[in-house]
Amino acid sequence: MERQLSQKWQPDSWQSHAADQQPLYADTAAVTRVLDAIRCLPPLVTCGEVDKLRGQLAAAGRGECFVLQGGDCAESFDECTTEPIANKLKILLQMSLVLVHGLQKRVLRVGRIAGQYAKPRSADVETRNGITLPSYRGDIINRAGFTAAERAANPELLLRGYEHAALTLNYVRALVDGGFADLHHPELWHLDFVRHSPLEAEYRRIVQAIEDSLNFMETISGQRLSESGSVDFYTSHEGLHLLYEQAQTQFVAEAGRWYNLATHFPWIGMRTADVAGAHVEYFRGIANPIAVKVGPFMNSEQLLALCEVLNPDNELGRLTLIHRFGATRINKQLPVLVEAVRKAGRRVLWICDPMHGNTEITASGLKTRRFENILEELEAAFTLHEQLGSILAGVHFELTGDDVTECTGGARGLTDTDLQRAYKSQVDPRLNYEQALEMAMRIVARKARK
């Protein structure tokens, strides 16, 4: 596949390429003013953190640790409050606790958080009761309410997006640095409704086993294992809104490279992965570790072209491929791509997103995902990578720490009827706290069966 690369990459090089999924603003002067304001604000992350993550992802690619990436399908400005943020961190920490114990390896925690405010849409407009308005594209672009004013692309929301991302990340850092992640006190991570979960006894057994192990090691060494008091936690989001991403891209003279300092780990979505498109052009120039969502409509030629453009030095840890096929397609389509990448000698991380390919619509019109289908795709991914001599380096979930009812199934056996009780997502359905924790336990149980 032919592609003309810019002679010298700059953060705005993408503007000479076709850009999909970008909002149309009526007031371009206001857009310029807002982006100029964002450029003057402090970066949300540091290049040192980004480089550290890149090294840890390389370790995951060698099978030395496991990546747990998860969070909201689309963050809401309205939920930039204490409890929802803490609950997201809690569930990711609890899942990682289960995985560390069961897989016997380090877990790299990456949240879909502090920036996941834009979402691609399959249609530019939405029609209700004969009225057609622009589709909701996430809080950084427009609002979910179905009025002309709310659905208009508003550049001021870009600045609100930066502010909410900063507030979220500041609170997450404070929690992590303040001992919230201390393995000596996993009881701090419990959510109220864990007491009613069918998984409570098994989870408490795992917590007790880890506490016993810590106590044993500290007794033997005669000192506290200080590293168990904190964890590394990284942010990620889909780098969809290119003007917003460009405004937070800085040249770091000491490193001699450009970094997107809005997040540690940005990714390209399946709808914007055209090798000749604007998103690929932007992503190829930043030093961050990056990812691409790989779906059922991508062939081997396209994937290898992306690997060449996005990771020309073939560096492990630079490029992650997050595959999302669906339970009915993965067995046929994943092996072809894995084998093509292997034969080409391309060094990539493979991560499984078992959520997006299993979305369906209920009779009442709600989007949902069935726990059994998510689990089926995930187990197939592990098996296929093993059979192909590859490494499945991690998992990618849309989840929440809240007690929502958006996906069916799981230990409580939620049905389509149950979805009406607490369906809160404005975009895609998420695993709730119990379902997410059960998914981690199922991953561990699979290892135990081998």
Secondary structure, 3 states (H helix, E strand, C coil): CCCCCCCCCCCCHHHHCCCCCCCCCCCHHHHHHHHHHHHCCCCCCCHHHHHHHHHHHHHHHCCCEEEEEEECCCCCHHHCCHHHHHHHHHHHHHHHHHHHHHHCCEEEEEEECCCCCCCCCCCCEEEECCEEEECCCCCCCCCCCCCHHHHCCCCHHHHHHHHHHHHHHHHHHHHHHCCCCCCCCHHHHCCHHHHHCCCHHHHHHHHHHHHHHHHHHHHHHCCCCHHHHCCCEEEEEECCCHHHHHHCEEEECCCCEEEECCCCEEEECHHHCCCCCHHHHHHCCCCCCEEEEECCCCCHHHHHHHHHHHCCCCCCCCEEEEECCCCCCHHHHHHHHHHHHHHCCCCCEEEECCCHHHEEECCCCCEEEEHHHHHHHHHHHHHHHHHCCCCEEEEEEEECCCCCCCCEECCCCECCHHHHCCCCCCCCCCECHHHHHHHHHHHHHHHHHC
